[in-house]
Amino acid sequence: MKEAAGEANLTVVAIILIAIIVAIATPLIASLMRSSSARACCTDAGGRWANNQCQAFQNAAAGQQFDPASFQRCMNESQAGQ
């Protein structure tokens, strides 16, 4: 009987440890996903991601110009999907 109680205690400890890891990892992963989404929207709009913000980037050789409206639309769509 003692062995069964010991196994139950180990199961409870394992479940608690898993819950703690999930509680710590979830906000971290969510933050990384938001940052990645913002970078992608910035690049798609023709900008350059620097200092945690989208900056205008004029690439005349490629005929590419930054479109702030496109960036904002992309950000709104990605936030609505979350």
C-alpha positions as CSV (number, residue, x, y, z in Angstrom):
1,M,0.0,0.0,0.0
2,K,2.9,2.3,0.7
3,E,4.2,1.9,-2.8
4,A,0.8,2.9,-4.3
5,A,0.7,6.0,-2.1
6,G,4.3,6.9,-3.1
7,E,3.4,6.6,-6.8
8,A,0.4,8.7,-6.4
9,N,2.5,11.4,-4.6
10,L,5.0,11.3,-7.5
11,T,2.2,11.7,-10.0
12,V,0.9,14.8,-8.1
13,V,4.3,16.3,-8.0
14,A,4.8,15.7,-11.7
15,I,1.5,17.3,-12.6
16,I,2.3,20.3,-10.4
17,L,5.7,20.7,-12.1
18,I,4.2,20.5,-15.5
19,A,1.6,23.1,-14.6
20,I,4.4,25.4,-13.3
21,I,6.4,25.0,-16.5
22,V,3.3,25.7,-18.7
23,A,2.5,28.8,-16.6
24,I,6.0,30.2,-17.2
25,A,6.4,29.2,-20.8
26,T,2.9,30.4,-22.1
27,P,3.5,34.1,-21.7
28,L,7.0,33.8,-23.1
29,I,5.8,32.0,-26.2
30,A,2.9,34.5,-26.7
31,S,5.4,37.4,-26.5
32,L,7.7,35.8,-29.1
33,M,4.7,35.2,-31.4
34,R,3.6,38.8,-31.2
35,S,7.1,40.0,-31.9
36,S,7.5,37.7,-34.8
37,S,4.1,38.8,-36.2
38,A,5.1,42.5,-35.9
39,R,8.4,41.9,-37.7
40,A,6.7,40.0,-40.5
41,C,4.1,42.8,-41.0
42,C,6.8,45.4,-41.0
43,T,8.8,43.5,-43.6
44,D,5.7,42.9,-45.8
45,A,4.9,46.6,-45.7
46,G,8.4,47.4,-46.9
47,G,9.8,48.6,-43.6
48,R,12.7,47.5,-41.4
49,W,12.3,46.3,-37.8
50,A,14.7,48.1,-35.5
51,N,14.6,49.2,-31.8
52,N,11.3,47.3,-31.4
53,Q,9.5,49.4,-34.0
54,C,8.8,49.4,-37.7
55,Q,10.9,52.0,-39.4
56,A,10.5,53.4,-42.9
57,F,13.0,51.8,-45.3
58,Q,13.4,53.1,-48.8
59,N,14.9,50.6,-51.2
60,A,15.0,52.4,-54.5
61,A,17.0,49.7,-56.2
62,A,14.2,47.2,-55.6
63,G,11.5,49.8,-56.1
64,Q,10.2,49.2,-52.6
65,Q,8.7,51.8,-50.3
66,F,7.3,51.6,-46.8
67,D,3.5,51.7,-46.6
68,P,2.4,52.5,-43.0
69,A,-1.3,51.8,-43.8
70,S,-0.4,48.3,-45.0
71,F,1.7,47.7,-41.8
72,Q,-1.2,48.9,-39.6
73,R,-3.8,46.8,-41.4
74,C,-1.5,43.7,-41.1
75,M,-1.1,44.4,-37.3
76,N,-4.8,44.8,-36.8
77,E,-5.5,41.5,-38.7
78,S,-2.9,39.6,-36.6
79,Q,-4.3,41.0,-33.4
80,A,-7.8,40.1,-34.3
81,G,-6.7,36.5,-35.0
82,Q,-5.3,36.1,-31.5
